[in-house]
Amino acid sequence: MFLMKRSLFAKILLSMLITTTVPLLITNYMSYHTIGRAVQEQLVELNQSSMAIKMSGITKYIHDVSLLSYTYYGDPELMRLLTKRETQTPAESVYIKQRIGRNYAAFPEIRSIIYKSALTNKPFIVKSDLNERIPMPDFAEQPQAVEDGGEFSQEYSIVEWGGEKRLRINKTFIDTSDRELLGMTTMIVRDTELKQLANPLGTDEDSRTYIFLQDDLQLLYATPGPDEDQDWIERLREEPRAVKGLINDPKGIYIYYKDDAYNLPITLVRFIPQAVIDQAGKKALNESFTIQLIVTVFITVMAGLISYFMLFRIKRILRHIKHIQMGNFDIQANSTSSDELGVLEDRFQEMIKQLDILWNQQYRYQLEVSTARLKMLQAQINPHFLFNTLQSIGSLAIKKNVPEVSDKLAELGAMFRYSMDIDTEEVRLQDELEHLNYYISLQIGRYQDRIQFKQSCQEEALGIPVPKMVLQPLVENSIVHGIERGEGIGEIHVEIEAAEKLIIRVIDNGRGFSEETIQEIRDQYSEQLIQQESRSRIGLINVFKRLQLYCGEGFIWSIESEPYIRTTVTLEIPYQHGS
């Protein structure tokens, strides 16, 4: 909305797009639905005509299978054996099975055939490839089992064996003279023939065909496919007894055709996906797409010509931003326009100049802070005139034959020489240890037996470069603040190891640090400047600050203190492996 209020270009461009695209969208929407309805009506009519033809073939096939039991009457010997009231002999049973099996031999899809005599209550399993037992009526216990409305009274029903739906046909065998019930034949028929009769209905991959029996819609066959919502079946049961019709569903349409020829209600259902119906509409839309594409291209070209000069200047600003991100503030202003983008570029150039000034100030400030801290630390022990004086005193001690004094002066002079070399900021760890040993020698001469010093360093760590004056301030801190003000023997141990980082530990048994002091050091470490009231810890914090500037985020320090038992200051310094 802000852009629409402030930019005339946006208003013109948006108006052009709306004026062009809205009529196109409305036209496409109306065409799509009009064509979709026409296609649906045509599909329903064609499928119902095809289903009427297929229905006659399915009903005739089922009726022909059920009529096979009437072939018993054409075999006098078979009729004689089936009407006996005495139990048949084994030889007669074999003959009955052979004769009945021969009658059904032309239908391999009939997987199981059982005949049970109502006179002797004896079953004859003519054919079976099922592990499950097929239930048959017990004529001895229930003589009216096939007439009382139970499962045996239904001539056609659906059974499920091993997850497969099959058609069960129960045909009674009756004496034609007195209408006495002689027995019942049960056949279990696979749907292989029904597939061949129904599959021509399914010409599309996503289309499905269903065959239902009886008025309660027992599912006999369904085209293989993914499981789907069965609500439409309940809606089909509620439909009036019309011969044909359709059920609308969000996924598509279900076209049905009903027939009850030979007293066998059969319902065929064909599912047509919505995608098939929409395909014709999409085709019509594709044909009109060329015209729409020409219009869209024309609008795009016009919009591109109008916006080219605008976008070119925006990209120029983006390039300048990228240069700034890379640290290049030397960007020439080349805006000659006074419109909105021109004003933006002018303000951007002013911002770049201010950023350049602030960046240089910050960079110089960091350099000055780093140099000042090093100089401040060195200024504590590097008066030049003392160095010359010490040399004179050392010469005098040699003349007076006092070598101990001369040695200590030489060590002190080496320390001054090391600290006064302000041009060197990075040294080998071996040089730092040598400087530390001079310092420790002087302190042991001062405190005599009150200090015990020990150091351990891995040989591969000696050549690692480190900032100058790192170790001596830490040991000095242990002596001055930890041991000098205490009682007893002070022990100082310097441990150095080279792992993923250079690990330096300074351990003493002095007074140590309180938790408040450690927290104060952390607070001062995080500040930009060292406060005046913390001068007692200035050497320690200076070491931490210098290492932070030297190493960056990879430097880690820690202090663990148990007063008069063990205080450990640990430095973790990243270094270049193999250097």
Phi, psi and omega per residue, in radians:
M1 nan -0.653 3.120
F2 -1.074 -0.723 3.136
L3 -1.142 -0.687 3.138
M4 -1.121 -0.580 -3.113
K5 -1.328 -0.593 -2.976
R6 -1.787 -0.261 -3.031
S7 -2.112 2.076 3.061
L8 -1.203 -0.611 3.121
F9 -1.034 -0.770 -3.133
A10 -1.123 -0.679 3.134
K11 -1.107 -0.798 -3.132
I12 -1.113 -0.813 -3.105
L13 -1.112 -0.791 -3.130
L14 -1.138 -0.664 3.103
S15 -1.105 -0.718 3.107
M16 -1.098 -0.760 -3.126
L17 -1.143 -0.758 -3.129
I18 -1.144 -0.761 -3.112
T19 -1.085 -0.555 -3.086
T20 -1.551 -0.787 -2.986
T21 -1.384 -0.586 -3.103
V22 -1.062 -0.857 3.083
P23 -1.060 -0.657 3.110
L24 -1.101 -0.758 3.137
L25 -1.111 -0.746 3.140
I26 -1.111 -0.762 3.135
T27 -1.091 -0.792 3.128
N28 -1.086 -0.712 -3.126
Y29 -1.099 -0.814 -3.127
M30 -1.148 -0.738 3.139
S31 -1.126 -0.721 -3.101
Y32 -1.046 -0.847 -3.098
H33 -1.287 -0.609 3.110
T34 -1.129 -0.811 3.128
I35 -1.155 -0.665 3.133
G36 -1.069 -0.739 3.114
R37 -1.126 -0.724 3.138
A38 -1.126 -0.726 3.128
V39 -1.129 -0.701 3.137
Q40 -1.087 -0.787 3.128
E41 -1.079 -0.682 3.136
Q42 -1.190 -0.723 3.125
L43 -1.111 -0.726 3.132
V44 -1.080 -0.783 -3.108
E45 -1.131 -0.788 -3.121
L46 -1.136 -0.740 -3.107
N47 -1.217 -0.677 3.115
Q48 -1.142 -0.619 3.075
S49 -1.153 -0.751 3.115
S50 -1.157 -0.661 -3.129
M51 -1.177 -0.565 3.099
A52 -1.101 -0.688 3.122
I53 -1.188 -0.806 -3.120
K54 -1.159 -0.562 3.141
M55 -1.086 -0.707 -3.136
S56 -1.116 -0.662 3.117
G57 -1.188 -0.683 -3.130
I58 -1.187 -0.823 -3.128
T59 -1.125 -0.661 3.133
K60 -1.158 -0.695 -3.134
Y61 -1.101 -0.840 -3.130
I62 -1.120 -0.687 3.133
H63 -1.140 -0.707 3.127
D64 -1.103 -0.693 3.117
V65 -1.117 -0.748 -3.121
S66 -1.168 -0.471 -3.121
L67 -1.339 -0.154 -3.102
L68 -1.090 -0.465 -3.126
S69 -1.193 -0.340 3.133
Y70 -1.299 -0.197 3.106
T71 -1.194 -0.241 3.121
Y72 -1.057 -0.618 -3.056
Y73 -1.192 -0.361 -3.109
G74 -1.498 -0.008 -3.127
D75 -2.032 1.760 -3.073
P76 -1.019 -0.745 -3.095
E77 -1.151 -0.703 3.104
L78 -1.132 -0.688 3.129
M79 -1.125 -0.662 -3.134
R80 -1.121 -0.753 -3.116
L81 -1.235 -0.638 -3.114
L82 -1.298 -0.349 -3.141
T83 -1.698 0.059 3.088
K84 -1.192 2.467 3.099
R85 -1.656 -0.174 3.048
E86 -1.628 2.662 3.134
T87 -1.086 2.343 -3.088
Q88 -1.233 2.589 3.095
T89 -1.310 2.866 3.097
P90 -0.971 -0.714 -3.135
A91 -1.128 -0.714 3.114
E92 -1.152 -0.626 3.114
S93 -1.121 -0.709 3.130
V94 -1.126 -0.718 3.139
Y95 -1.101 -0.753 3.141
I96 -1.049 -0.795 -3.129
K97 -1.098 -0.730 -3.119
Q98 -1.139 -0.769 -3.099
R99 -1.182 -0.726 3.120
I100 -1.182 -0.736 3.128
G101 -1.071 -0.627 3.130
R102 -1.147 -0.577 -3.138
N103 -1.152 -0.528 -3.078
Y104 -1.795 0.132 -3.037
A105 -1.128 -0.470 -3.098
A106 -1.325 -0.057 -3.114
F107 -2.137 1.489 -3.106
P108 -1.167 -0.312 3.138
E109 -1.286 -0.208 3.050
I110 -1.389 1.828 -2.985
R111 -1.537 -0.435 -3.116
S112 -2.472 2.367 3.101
I113 -2.367 2.183 3.101
I114 -2.314 2.281 3.014
Y115 -1.999 2.271 3.110
K116 -2.136 2.218 -3.099
S117 -1.378 2.300 3.064
A118 -1.397 -0.273 -3.124
L119 -1.480 -0.714 -3.103
T120 -1.915 -0.125 -3.106
N121 1.042 0.501 -3.138
K122 -1.807 2.263 3.101
P123 -1.538 2.575 3.058
F124 -2.155 1.834 3.140
I125 -1.430 1.729 -3.080
V126 -1.322 -0.696 -3.074
K127 -2.742 2.427 3.130
S128 -2.848 2.295 2.992
D129 -2.188 0.385 -3.121
L130 -1.873 2.460 3.059
N131 -1.344 -0.494 -3.121
E132 -1.357 2.600 3.124
R133 -1.454 2.296 3.122
I134 -1.468 2.117 -3.129
P135 -1.196 2.407 3.100
M136 -2.262 2.688 -3.109
P137 -1.203 2.566 3.054
D138 -1.691 1.709 -3.069
F139 -1.220 -0.410 3.113
A140 -1.243 -0.677 -3.116
E141 -1.511 -0.677 -3.096
Q142 -2.267 1.498 -3.129
P143 -1.061 -0.491 -3.106
Q144 -1.726 0.463 -3.036
A145 -1.088 -0.551 -3.104
V146 -1.576 0.078 -3.102
E147 -2.190 -0.055 -3.055
D148 -1.605 0.187 3.084
G149 1.538 0.107 -3.141
G150 -1.404 -2.897 -3.075
E151 -1.143 -0.442 -3.116
F152 -1.425 -0.230 3.116
S153 -1.474 -0.226 3.113
Q154 -1.449 2.150 -3.102
E155 -1.246 -0.624 3.140
Y156 -2.222 2.330 3.090
S157 -2.694 2.953 -3.130
I158 -1.930 2.278 3.054
V159 -2.137 2.781 -3.132
E160 -2.147 2.139 3.137
W161 -2.158 2.053 3.104
G162 1.017 0.652 3.139
G163 1.406 0.041 -3.127
E164 -1.956 2.253 3.124
K165 -1.422 2.353 -3.139
R166 -2.363 2.762 -3.139
L167 -1.610 2.235 3.066
R168 -1.891 2.238 3.137
I169 -2.057 2.101 3.068
N170 -1.845 2.019 3.129
K171 -2.075 2.123 3.127
T172 -1.393 2.561 3.113
F173 -1.941 2.017 -2.967
I174 -2.110 2.463 3.044
D175 -1.225 2.113 -3.040
T176 -1.220 -0.331 -3.080
S177 -1.421 -0.813 -3.092
D178 -2.074 0.135 3.115
R179 1.062 0.456 3.104
E180 -1.377 2.469 3.114
L181 -1.308 2.070 3.137
L182 -1.663 -0.507 -3.114
G183 2.999 -3.022 -3.136
M184 -2.513 2.405 3.080
T185 -1.863 2.260 3.095
T186 -2.007 2.241 3.120
M187 -2.111 2.373 3.022
I188 -1.903 2.033 -2.999
V189 -1.973 2.217 3.028
R190 -1.293 2.868 -3.050
D191 -1.643 0.329 -3.100
T192 -1.076 -0.778 3.139
E193 -1.226 -0.623 3.113
L194 -1.130 -0.610 3.089
K195 -1.041 -0.793 -3.120
Q196 -1.124 -0.585 3.128
L197 -1.335 -0.544 -3.042
A198 -1.660 -0.515 -3.028
N199 -1.040 -0.621 3.092
P200 -0.970 -0.327 3.089
L201 -1.226 -0.527 -3.068
G202 -1.663 1.537 -3.124
T203 -1.604 -0.287 -3.139
D204 -1.843 2.590 -3.114
E205 -1.061 -0.711 -3.065
D206 -1.522 -0.166 3.116
S207 -1.361 2.600 -3.127
R208 -2.334 2.642 -3.134
T209 -2.138 2.427 -3.128
Y210 -2.249 2.507 3.041
I211 -2.142 2.136 3.126
F212 -2.033 2.528 3.082
L213 -1.959 2.651 3.067
Q214 1.154 2.985 -3.107
D215 -1.278 -0.410 3.124
D216 -1.479 0.138 3.033
L217 1.011 1.121 3.007
Q218 -1.405 2.148 -3.067
L219 -1.277 2.077 3.109
L220 -1.710 -0.672 -3.078
Y221 -2.641 2.492 3.045
A222 -2.500 2.390 3.081
T223 -1.027 2.307 -3.137
P224 -0.976 2.431 3.132
G225 3.091 3.133 -3.129
P226 -1.165 2.615 3.078
D227 -1.099 2.492 -3.113
E228 -2.414 2.991 -3.127
D229 -1.113 2.348 -3.097
Q230 -1.738 0.235 -3.118
D231 -1.081 -0.528 -3.088
W232 -1.152 -0.458 3.117
I233 -1.174 -0.725 3.084
E234 -1.112 -0.658 3.091
R235 -1.158 -0.590 3.108
L236 -1.193 -0.635 3.106
R237 -1.129 -0.535 -3.105
E238 -1.456 -0.176 3.132
E239 -1.149 2.539 3.057
P240 -1.104 2.784 -3.042
R241 -1.269 1.100 3.057
A242 -1.560 2.673 -3.117
V243 -1.193 -0.657 -3.095
K244 -2.586 2.821 -3.135
G245 3.026 -2.927 3.127
L246 -2.575 2.749 3.090
I247 -2.172 2.157 3.125
N248 -1.458 2.447 -3.132
D249 -2.503 2.645 3.114
P250 -0.994 -0.499 -3.108
K251 -1.469 -0.291 -3.101
G252 2.822 -2.666 3.136
I253 -2.227 2.549 3.075
Y254 -1.915 1.949 3.125
I255 -1.670 2.229 -3.099
Y256 -2.169 2.697 3.102
Y257 -2.486 2.214 -3.068
K258 -1.975 2.592 3.096
D259 -2.706 2.502 3.100
D260 -2.213 0.692 3.089
A261 -1.103 2.578 -3.130
Y262 1.009 0.524 -3.136
N263 1.020 0.521 3.124
L264 -2.156 1.716 3.114
P265 -1.167 2.105 3.102
I266 -2.221 2.418 3.110
T267 -2.177 2.147 3.034
L268 -1.736 2.390 3.132
V269 -2.276 2.340 3.081
R270 -2.117 2.134 3.111
F271 -1.665 2.169 3.091
I272 -1.934 2.016 -3.138
P273 -1.095 2.661 3.118
Q274 -1.100 -0.499 3.139
A275 -1.101 -0.613 3.126
V276 -1.185 -0.689 3.133
I277 -1.178 -0.690 -3.100
D278 -1.278 -0.305 -3.042
Q279 -1.074 -0.711 -3.140
A280 -1.158 -0.692 3.091
G281 -1.102 -0.679 3.119
K282 -1.150 -0.630 3.130
K283 -1.097 -0.743 3.116
A284 -1.135 -0.657 3.114
L285 -1.156 -0.664 3.121
N286 -1.095 -0.621 3.139
E287 -1.166 -0.590 3.122
S288 -1.521 -0.065 -3.088
F289 -1.153 -0.545 -3.118
T290 -1.050 -0.794 3.128
I291 -1.113 -0.764 -3.138
Q292 -1.117 -0.631 3.140
L293 -1.130 -0.715 3.115
I294 -1.067 -0.759 -3.140
V295 -1.123 -0.750 -3.120
T296 -1.137 -0.698 3.111
V297 -1.106 -0.726 3.125
F298 -1.065 -0.773 3.131
I299 -1.126 -0.703 -3.131
T300 -1.117 -0.730 3.135
V301 -1.119 -0.772 3.135
M302 -1.115 -0.769 3.122
A303 -1.128 -0.636 3.118
G304 -1.138 -0.732 3.119
L305 -1.121 -0.679 -3.123
I306 -1.214 -0.712 -3.033
S307 -1.581 -0.091 -3.055
Y308 -1.004 -0.869 -3.079
F309 -1.161 -0.570 3.091
M310 -1.176 -0.886 -3.076
L311 -1.156 -0.605 3.135
F312 -1.043 -0.731 -3.127
R313 -1.268 -0.577 3.068
I314 -1.141 -0.735 3.102
K315 -1.105 -0.593 3.104
R316 -1.108 -0.713 3.079
I317 -1.113 -0.693 3.123
L318 -1.114 -0.672 3.093
R319 -1.109 -0.691 3.099
H320 -1.097 -0.706 3.110
I321 -1.088 -0.696 3.117
K322 -1.110 -0.711 3.105
H323 -1.097 -0.679 3.120
I324 -1.134 -0.701 3.113
Q325 -1.084 -0.509 3.110
M326 -1.511 0.024 3.083
G327 1.574 0.180 3.140
N328 -1.729 1.859 -3.128
F329 -1.739 0.071 -3.118
D330 -1.551 1.438 -3.079
I331 -2.090 2.244 -3.101
Q332 -1.520 2.325 3.094
A333 -1.390 2.284 -3.136
N334 -2.374 0.501 3.124
S335 -1.551 2.251 3.111
T336 -2.102 0.084 -3.084
S337 -1.699 2.708 3.137
S338 -2.022 0.220 3.113
D339 -1.408 -2.876 -3.078
E340 -1.044 -0.792 -3.136
L341 -1.190 -0.571 3.088
G342 -1.113 -0.779 3.089
V343 -1.075 -0.685 3.129
L344 -1.099 -0.765 3.136
E345 -1.134 -0.663 3.094
D346 -1.102 -0.774 3.120
R347 -1.153 -0.592 3.132
F348 -1.168 -0.721 3.114
Q349 -1.096 -0.718 3.092
E350 -1.095 -0.679 3.114
M351 -1.131 -0.667 3.133
I352 -1.096 -0.744 -3.137
K353 -1.087 -0.744 3.121
Q354 -1.136 -0.703 3.104
L355 -1.107 -0.701 3.125
D356 -1.072 -0.767 3.131
I357 -1.099 -0.815 -3.123
L358 -1.135 -0.680 -3.134
W359 -1.100 -0.821 3.138
N360 -1.110 -0.693 3.111
Q361 -1.091 -0.763 -3.137
Q362 -1.138 -0.710 -3.131
Y363 -1.124 -0.798 3.117
R364 -1.121 -0.641 3.128
Y365 -1.083 -0.743 3.128
Q366 -1.112 -0.738 3.125
L367 -1.124 -0.737 -3.126
E368 -1.162 -0.686 3.105
V369 -1.099 -0.779 3.140
S370 -1.082 -0.799 -3.128
T371 -1.184 -0.701 -3.102
A372 -1.123 -0.682 -3.132
R373 -1.153 -0.724 3.113
L374 -1.129 -0.763 -3.136
K375 -1.146 -0.656 -3.140
M376 -1.127 -0.697 3.113
L377 -1.164 -0.728 -3.118
Q378 -1.236 -0.534 -3.095
A379 -1.165 -0.264 3.129
Q380 -1.237 -0.426 -3.006
I381 -2.388 0.319 -3.026
N382 -2.182 0.703 3.029
P383 -1.094 2.229 -3.041
H384 -1.160 -0.640 -3.065
F385 -1.197 -0.481 3.110
L386 -1.131 -0.644 -3.133
F387 -1.075 -0.817 3.124
N388 -1.122 -0.691 3.134
T389 -1.107 -0.738 3.134
L390 -1.093 -0.639 3.087
Q391 -1.093 -0.707 3.127
S392 -1.154 -0.749 3.129
I393 -1.129 -0.664 3.108
G394 -1.098 -0.736 3.111
S395 -1.089 -0.716 3.130
L396 -1.128 -0.650 3.133
A397 -1.145 -0.627 3.110
I398 -1.160 -0.743 3.126
K399 -1.099 -0.642 -3.139
K400 -1.473 0.089 3.093
N401 1.062 0.859 3.046
V402 -2.124 1.382 -3.035
P403 -1.132 -0.531 -3.130
E404 -1.079 -0.740 3.118
V405 -1.145 -0.723 3.134
S406 -1.073 -0.714 -3.136
D407 -1.119 -0.786 -3.127
K408 -1.131 -0.676 3.089
L409 -1.137 -0.620 3.111
A410 -1.139 -0.720 3.112
E411 -1.129 -0.742 3.122
L412 -1.150 -0.661 3.094
G413 -1.135 -0.664 3.088
A414 -1.098 -0.663 3.100
M415 -1.119 -0.768 3.111
F416 -1.090 -0.720 -3.119
R417 -1.110 -0.713 -3.141
Y418 -1.154 -0.749 -3.074
S419 -1.329 -0.489 -3.103
M420 -1.427 -0.111 3.111
D421 -1.407 1.360 -3.031
I422 -1.333 -0.181 3.117
D423 -1.368 -0.293 -3.124
T424 -1.846 2.052 3.133
E425 -1.878 -0.277 -3.117
E426 -2.220 2.243 -3.105
V427 -2.313 2.956 3.029
R428 -1.314 2.665 3.110
L429 -1.052 -0.549 3.121
Q430 -1.081 -0.681 3.105
D431 -1.158 -0.671 3.096
E432 -1.091 -0.738 -3.141
L433 -1.149 -0.658 3.117
E434 -1.114 -0.774 3.090
H435 -1.081 -0.719 3.120
L436 -1.085 -0.707 -3.120
N437 -1.122 -0.645 3.052
Y438 -1.057 -0.788 -3.119
Y439 -1.100 -0.783 -3.129
I440 -1.111 -0.685 3.140
S441 -1.053 -0.752 3.119
L442 -1.142 -0.702 -3.123
Q443 -1.215 -0.658 3.087
I444 -1.122 -0.672 3.065
G445 -1.094 -0.507 -3.135
R446 -1.399 -0.808 -3.039
Y447 -1.674 -0.105 3.113
Q448 1.018 -2.119 -3.021
D449 -1.480 0.099 -3.128
R450 -1.406 -0.184 -3.114
I451 -2.192 2.289 2.999
Q452 -2.106 2.181 -3.057
F453 -2.085 2.431 3.116
K454 -2.525 2.451 3.087
Q455 -2.377 2.548 3.084
S456 -2.386 2.316 -3.080
C457 -2.562 2.293 3.065
Q458 -1.170 2.458 -3.049
E459 -1.093 -0.623 -3.105
E460 -1.226 -0.207 3.129
A461 -1.496 -0.255 -3.018
L462 -1.107 -0.564 -3.081
G463 -1.572 0.026 -3.109
I464 -1.279 2.262 3.116
P465 -1.293 2.408 3.117
V466 -2.419 2.805 3.034
P467 -1.108 2.579 -3.117
K468 -1.191 2.615 3.058
M469 1.045 0.964 3.090
V470 -1.810 -0.821 -3.021
L471 -1.339 -0.815 -3.027
Q472 -1.024 -0.723 3.104
P473 -1.113 -0.596 3.138
L474 -1.192 -0.770 3.125
V475 -1.185 -0.686 3.088
E476 -1.041 -0.696 3.106
N477 -1.075 -0.694 3.119
S478 -1.114 -0.680 -3.100
I479 -1.283 -0.875 -3.018
V480 -1.226 -0.836 -3.031
H481 -1.691 -0.247 -3.076
G482 -1.906 -0.683 -2.991
I483 -1.946 -0.694 -3.055
E484 -1.018 -0.614 -3.090
R485 -1.644 0.100 3.141
G486 -1.867 -2.966 3.126
E487 -2.184 2.796 -3.139
G488 1.489 -2.931 -3.086
I489 -1.570 2.224 3.096
G490 -1.646 2.297 3.141
E491 -1.960 2.241 3.104
I492 -2.171 2.275 -3.119
H493 -2.275 2.188 3.078
V494 -1.871 2.056 3.120
E495 -1.958 2.282 3.126
I496 -2.312 2.260 3.082
E497 -2.459 2.628 -3.132
A498 -1.938 1.857 3.077
A499 -2.049 -2.343 3.020
E500 -1.091 -0.550 3.021
K501 -2.216 2.885 3.004
L502 -1.416 2.045 -3.082
I503 -1.805 2.126 3.101
I504 -2.103 2.175 3.096
R505 -2.141 2.259 3.032
V506 -1.975 2.009 -3.003
I507 -2.049 2.323 3.048
D508 -2.507 2.948 3.141
N509 -1.983 0.558 -3.080
G510 -1.489 -2.769 -3.044
R511 -1.106 -0.518 3.064
G512 1.329 -2.815 -3.082
F513 -2.146 2.486 2.962
S514 -1.453 2.880 3.119
E515 -1.096 -0.605 3.116
E516 -1.141 -0.701 3.138
T517 -1.154 -0.742 3.116
I518 -1.064 -0.751 3.131
Q519 -1.145 -0.633 3.096
E520 -1.092 -0.703 3.115
I521 -1.128 -0.708 3.114
R522 -1.087 -0.754 -3.136
D523 -1.105 -0.765 -3.141
Q524 -1.185 -0.566 3.110
Y525 -1.131 -0.620 -3.108
S526 -1.404 -0.206 3.141
E527 -1.481 2.840 -3.137
Q528 -1.336 -0.632 -3.089
L529 -2.203 2.662 3.101
I530 -1.487 2.280 -3.104
Q531 -1.388 2.692 -3.049
Q532 -1.158 -0.586 -3.079
E533 -1.300 0.021 -3.113
S534 -1.975 0.449 -3.058
R535 -1.130 -0.405 3.140
S536 -1.134 -0.373 -3.135
R537 -1.989 0.315 -3.013
I538 -1.139 -0.632 3.138
G539 -1.137 -0.769 -3.134
L540 -1.125 -0.819 -3.109
I541 -1.198 -0.587 3.098
N542 -1.075 -0.710 3.101
V543 -1.061 -0.792 -3.139
F544 -1.090 -0.761 -3.106
K545 -1.141 -0.752 -3.135
R546 -1.116 -0.725 3.122
L547 -1.175 -0.576 3.083
Q548 -1.134 -0.756 3.104
L549 -1.175 -0.575 -3.098
Y550 -1.324 -0.745 -3.011
C551 -1.769 -0.397 -3.073
G552 1.412 -2.601 -3.066
E553 -1.195 -0.265 -3.105
G554 -1.312 -0.239 -3.121
F555 -1.412 2.368 3.130
I556 -2.350 2.376 3.044
W557 -2.259 2.742 3.119
S558 -2.687 2.675 3.085
I559 -2.275 2.174 3.047
E560 -2.135 2.208 -3.014
S561 -2.398 2.252 2.947
E562 -2.196 1.726 -2.947
P563 -0.836 2.333 3.075
Y564 1.094 0.207 3.061
I565 -2.137 -1.049 -3.122
R566 -2.801 2.141 3.024
T567 -2.154 2.218 -3.062
T568 -2.165 2.161 2.976
V569 -1.858 2.083 -3.050
T570 -2.009 2.317 3.050
L571 -2.058 2.280 3.053
E572 -2.008 1.901 -3.014
I573 -1.997 2.064 3.067
P574 -1.206 2.551 3.139
Y575 -2.539 2.870 -3.116
Q576 -1.448 1.968 -3.117
H577 -1.152 2.437 3.121
G578 1.491 0.008 3.139
S579 -1.475 nan nan
